[in-house]
């Protein structure tokens, strides 16, 4: 029965490989807007960087090629008369949101960040973007950095006197299958088939 013992070990090894195959790895990203096409003050509609797409779903958004953290960034405008604006962040796989850099120029602004799993609202973050009068960026950290979402809404409402609100460096992390997963699945299937063959052969011989 030595051959059967070997086949059993092969099957156990296959189970370990199958477990490994199911492991996901976290893929962190900072959406920097580095590859925006167009010129300064051109309208901003949508942009894809890595696994993420950032779409302007309401308000008036523009490209900022002369101001960023570092250059470039995007801003809710128009300059000197900005209105409420909303961005949507999506990815092909679930992701978490960590932070975003902002500059609420010449006054405070309000924000509402909502995370969704499908159509279900899983978190809301509400607060104030502290104004700056020196055009400097600050970082807003998420209070739900471990909650996975399939889409994220970033809604901004400029306060009195605000000339524009710039955003940059949206930090997110997605879970992706570990490379080689399909190969491991094939290897597991082959090992199981081999075990069944050897086991059947040994039982027929006994």
C-alpha positions as CSV (number, residue, x, y, z in Angstrom):
1,X,0.0,0.0,0.0
2,X,3.1,2.2,-0.2
3,X,1.9,3.6,-3.6
4,X,-1.5,4.5,-2.1
5,X,0.3,6.3,0.8
6,X,2.2,8.4,-1.7
7,X,-1.0,9.2,-3.6
8,X,-2.6,10.3,-0.3
9,X,0.3,12.7,0.3
10,X,-0.1,14.1,-3.2
11,X,-3.8,14.8,-2.5
12,X,-2.9,16.5,0.8
13,X,-0.4,18.6,-1.0
14,X,-3.0,19.5,-3.6
15,X,-5.3,20.8,-0.8
16,X,-2.5,23.1,0.5
17,X,-2.0,24.4,-3.1
18,X,-5.7,25.0,-3.4
19,X,-5.7,27.0,-0.2
20,X,-2.8,29.0,-1.5
21,X,-4.6,29.7,-4.7
22,X,-7.5,31.3,-2.9
23,X,-5.3,33.8,-1.2
24,X,-5.7,37.5,-2.3
25,X,-3.0,40.1,-2.1
26,X,-3.6,43.8,-1.3
27,X,-2.6,46.1,-4.1
28,X,-2.2,49.7,-2.8
29,X,-2.4,52.7,-5.0
30,X,-2.2,56.5,-4.8
31,X,-4.2,58.2,-7.6
32,X,-1.9,61.1,-8.5
33,X,-3.5,62.4,-11.7
34,X,0.0,62.5,-13.1
35,X,-1.1,61.4,-16.6
36,X,-3.9,63.9,-17.2
37,X,-4.1,65.0,-20.8
38,X,-5.0,68.6,-21.7
39,X,-4.0,72.0,-20.5
40,X,-4.4,73.9,-17.3
41,X,-8.1,74.8,-16.6
42,X,-9.4,72.3,-19.2
43,X,-12.6,70.6,-18.1
44,X,-12.2,67.4,-16.2
45,X,-14.7,64.6,-16.8
46,X,-13.0,61.2,-16.1
47,X,-9.6,59.7,-15.6
48,X,-8.2,56.1,-15.1
49,X,-5.1,55.3,-13.2
50,X,-4.1,51.7,-12.5
51,X,-7.2,49.8,-11.5
52,X,-9.2,53.0,-10.6
53,X,-11.5,55.3,-12.5
54,X,-12.4,58.7,-11.1
55,X,-15.5,60.3,-12.7
56,X,-17.0,63.7,-12.2
57,X,-20.7,63.0,-11.7
58,X,-21.9,66.5,-10.7
59,X,-20.6,70.0,-10.6
60,X,-17.9,71.6,-12.7
61,X,-14.4,70.1,-12.4
62,X,-11.2,71.2,-14.0
63,X,-7.6,70.2,-14.5
64,X,-5.0,72.1,-12.4
65,X,-1.6,71.9,-14.1
66,X,-0.1,74.8,-12.1
67,X,-1.0,73.6,-8.6
68,X,-0.8,70.1,-7.0
69,X,0.8,68.0,-4.3
70,X,2.9,67.8,-6.5
71,X,1.6,68.9,-9.9
72,X,-1.0,68.3,-11.2
73,X,-4.3,68.0,-9.4
74,X,-8.0,68.6,-10.2
75,X,-10.3,71.2,-8.7
76,X,-14.0,72.0,-8.1
77,X,-14.7,75.3,-9.8
78,X,-14.9,77.6,-11.7
79,X,-12.3,79.7,-9.9
80,X,-13.9,82.4,-7.7
81,X,-17.4,80.9,-8.2
82,X,-17.3,77.1,-7.4
83,X,-20.4,75.1,-6.8
84,X,-21.1,71.8,-5.1
85,X,-19.3,68.9,-6.9
86,X,-19.1,65.1,-6.7
87,X,-16.5,62.6,-7.8
88,X,-17.1,58.9,-8.1
89,X,-14.2,56.4,-7.6
90,X,-14.7,52.9,-9.0
91,X,-12.5,49.8,-9.6
92,X,-13.0,46.4,-11.2
93,X,-12.6,44.7,-7.7
94,X,-13.5,45.8,-4.2
95,X,-11.2,48.3,-2.6
96,X,-10.7,50.4,0.6
97,X,-10.2,54.1,0.8
98,X,-7.5,55.6,3.1
99,X,-7.1,59.3,2.4
100,X,-7.2,62.2,0.0
101,X,-5.2,65.4,-0.2
102,X,-7.1,68.7,-0.5
103,X,-6.8,72.4,-0.6
104,X,-9.9,74.4,0.2
105,X,-8.7,77.8,-1.0
106,X,-9.6,81.0,0.9
107,X,-12.2,79.4,3.2
108,X,-13.7,76.3,4.8
109,X,-15.7,73.8,2.8
110,X,-17.9,70.8,3.7
111,X,-17.4,67.2,2.5
112,X,-19.5,64.0,2.5
113,X,-17.7,60.8,1.6
114,X,-19.9,57.7,1.0
115,X,-18.8,54.1,0.5
116,X,-21.0,51.6,-1.4
117,X,-21.0,47.9,-1.9
118,X,-23.1,47.6,-4.9
119,X,-26.1,49.8,-4.2
120,X,-25.8,49.4,-0.4
121,X,-24.4,52.5,1.5
122,X,-21.9,51.0,4.0
123,X,-20.4,54.2,5.4
124,X,-20.7,58.0,5.5
125,X,-18.0,60.4,6.5
126,X,-19.1,64.1,7.0
127,X,-16.9,67.0,8.1
128,X,-15.1,70.2,7.2
129,X,-12.2,70.9,4.9
130,X,-10.2,73.5,6.7
131,X,-9.5,76.5,4.5
132,X,-6.1,77.7,3.5
133,X,-5.0,81.2,2.4
134,X,-1.6,80.1,1.2
135,X,-2.6,77.4,-1.3
136,X,-1.2,74.5,0.7
137,X,-2.5,70.9,0.7
138,X,-3.7,69.0,3.8
139,X,-4.6,65.3,4.1
140,X,-8.0,64.0,5.0
141,X,-7.9,60.5,6.5
142,X,-10.8,58.1,6.2
143,X,-12.5,56.9,9.4
144,X,-13.3,53.6,7.6
145,X,-10.0,52.6,6.1
146,X,-10.6,48.8,6.3
147,X,-14.2,48.7,4.9
148,X,-14.3,47.4,1.4
149,X,-16.4,49.1,-1.2
150,X,-17.1,48.9,-4.9
151,X,-17.6,52.6,-5.4
152,X,-16.9,55.8,-3.5
153,X,-18.5,59.2,-3.7
154,X,-16.6,62.3,-2.7
155,X,-19.0,65.3,-2.4
156,X,-17.7,68.8,-1.8
157,X,-19.7,72.0,-0.9
158,X,-17.6,75.2,-1.0
159,X,-18.1,77.6,1.9
160,X,-18.4,81.4,1.8
161,X,-15.4,83.0,0.1
162,X,-13.9,79.8,-1.2
163,X,-12.3,80.3,-4.7
164,X,-11.8,76.6,-5.5
165,X,-11.2,73.2,-4.0
166,X,-8.3,71.1,-5.3
167,X,-8.0,67.4,-4.8
168,X,-4.9,65.1,-5.3
169,X,-3.5,61.8,-4.1
170,X,-6.5,59.6,-3.5
171,X,-5.1,56.7,-1.6
172,X,-6.9,53.3,-2.1
173,X,-6.1,49.6,-1.9
174,X,-7.7,46.8,-3.8
175,X,-7.6,43.0,-3.3
176,X,-6.5,41.1,-6.4
177,X,-6.0,37.3,-6.9
178,X,-2.4,36.2,-6.3
179,X,-0.5,35.8,-9.6
180,X,-0.3,32.2,-10.8
181,X,-3.7,31.2,-9.4
182,X,-5.0,29.7,-12.6
183,X,-1.8,27.6,-12.9
184,X,-2.2,26.3,-9.4
185,X,-5.8,25.4,-10.0
186,X,-4.7,23.3,-13.0
187,X,-2.0,21.7,-10.9
188,X,-4.4,20.8,-8.2
189,X,-6.9,19.3,-10.7
190,X,-4.1,17.2,-12.2
191,X,-2.9,15.9,-8.8
192,X,-6.4,14.9,-7.8
193,X,-6.9,13.0,-11.0
194,X,-3.6,11.2,-10.5
195,X,-4.6,10.2,-7.0
196,X,-7.9,8.8,-8.2
197,X,-6.2,6.8,-10.9
198,X,-3.6,5.3,-8.5
199,X,-6.2,4.6,-5.8
200,X,-8.4,2.8,-8.4
201,X,-5.5,0.8,-9.7
202,X,-4.4,-0.3,-6.2
203,X,-8.0,-1.3,-5.2
204,X,-8.3,-3.3,-8.4
205,X,-5.0,-5.2,-7.6
206,X,-6.0,-6.0,-4.0
